[in-house]
Amino acid sequence: MKAFSKTAPQARIVITPGASADLYERLLDKKLDAALMIEPPFSLPKQFHTTSICTEPLCIVSKHPLKGSLSKMLASEPLILFDRKTWGGKLSWQWIMAQDTDFTTLCEIDALETMIAMVQAGLGITIVPKWHGILLHKGISIQDIETEQALCREVILCSHRNSPVQSLINLSKEKLLESL
């Protein structure tokens, strides 16, 4: 935001938080000019232009360094499950199901920061995309999940192809990519 506001000080920006599915619906209804969201599990209509901002591989997060196999961790620690109704949560669920192991779910939630706070408090482990800010958290151990086929969520900037504010969307894209 700092770099954007220096370049376009007259631009009026409204940031609308929300789940990617909700942001997508708002884009469809033309209530948003652009959305920074998770790539949906379906093809987007041709009316939209997308730019990949970053790729976030799955990782397992625990309070203590991981010992043994991930399957053993799943069997021995309660799982703080990333909400399966979200696009990112579906990816985590897909990996968990492929492990074919028993696990106990502590809760199911769509709030990555809260999930990490729960891990910090020793309530369990979680499997989430390794987003840019996760490394700022203290008191956790992060282990990338290695798979034959990479399981990653893609963060995209999605906008209407013929937006009247295309120059500002392009500037947003440029500043986002520079910041990573």
N, C-alpha and C positions, 0 to 999 in steps of 0.2 A: 504494500500500500504506500509506503514511504516513497519508493522510486516512482510509482505511478503518479502520486499527487504532485511530485516535483515536476514531472514532465507535462502533466495536464492539470494544473491547479484549478481551472474553472470547471472541471468535470464534476458532476454530482453522482456520487456512487452510493448505492444502497446495497448492503450485503444482507442476503436472506439466507439464514441457516436452514438446513433441512436434510432429510434423507434423499439420496440420489433419485429414487423413484418419484418422490414428491416434487423435486426440482425439475425432473423431466416432464411431469404433468404440467407444471407451471410454464415450462418452455412451449409445450404443445398449445397451451391456452394463450400464448403470447403475453404472459404476465411477467416474464423475465426476458432480458435481452440475451443473456448468456448464463451458463451454469458450469461451475467447477464441480464435477461429479464423477462417480465411478462409472466406467463403461458398462452399459446394460448387457444382460445376457441375450440380447436379440439385436438384429440389424436395425439401425436407425433409419428413419425416412430420409429421402434425398433432400428434403427441405433444410436439413441440418448440415453444418460443417463441424467437424471435430478435429481437435489437435491433441495428441498425446502429450501430457505434461510430465508424468512419471509412471514408473512401474514399481509396484510394491509386492515383493514375494511374501509368502506366508512364513511366519515364524512362531515358535512356541515360547511363551513367556512364563517364567516361574520366579519365585522369590529367591531360590538358591540355585547355584549352578546345576545343570541337568546331569544326572548320572544314570547310566544304563540307556536302554532303548526308549524311544518316544512312546512305544506301546506300553512299556512298563510304567512310564510316567502317567500316561492316561489312566492306567488301571489303579495307580496308587494315590493320585491327587484328585480332588474334586475339580470338575471342569467348569470354568466360567465361559459359557458358550456364546459366541457372537451370533446375534439374532439371525436365524435361518431365513427370515422373510426379507432380509436386506440382500442386495446384490453381493456385497462383500462377504456377508455371513454365509451365503450359499457356497462360496468357494471354500471357506473353512470347513463347513459341514461335509462337503464332497471329500476332502482329505481325511477327515475323521472317519467317515464311513468306509473308506478304502483301507483303513488300518485293521478292520475286522477284529476289534478288541473291545472288551467290556470297559465301561467308564461310568462314573457317577456325575450327573450334572448338578452343580450348585445352583445355577440360575442361567437364564437366557436373556441377553440384554443387547441393545444397540447403542452403546456409548463407550467408545474405545478408551477414553481417559478414565472413566469410572471403572472399567474392567482392569486397567493397569493399577489403579488405586486398590482394588480388591486383591490383586496379586501381591502388591506391596504389603498389605495387611496380613498376608499369609493365608488367605481364604481358599486358594486353589491356583490352578494354572489356566492359561488361555492360549488359544491359537488365533492369531490375528494377522492382517497384513502389516508388514514392517513399514509403517508410515514415517514420514520425515521427522516428526516430533517425538517418536518413541524413544530415541536415544537420549533425550533430555531427562528422562525419568531415572531416578536413583533407586537403589535397593531392589533391582530386578536383574534377572539373567535372561538374555535373549539368545535363542539358537535358531538359525535359519533351518528351514525344513528342506531337505534335499530330496527331490523326487526325479524320476526318469523324465517326466514331462513337467516343466515348470508350472507351478500353480501360483499365479500372480493376479493381483487386481490392477487394472489400468485406470489411472486418474486422467480424465479428459476435460478439455474445455469445449463445451458444446454451444453452438449458437445458430441462429437462423442464417441461411446463406445470404439473404438480401436485407440484412439489418440496416436500419437508418443510422445506427451508431457503430458501424463496422470498424471505423478507424479507432474507436476506443476499445473495442473488443480485441483488435490486433495489438494495440498497445498493452492491454492486459496480458495477452498471450506472451508477448515479448518479455514483459517484466516478470511473469511467472517463471518462464524458462530460464531467465537470467538468475533468479533467486535460488535455483536448485543446484 
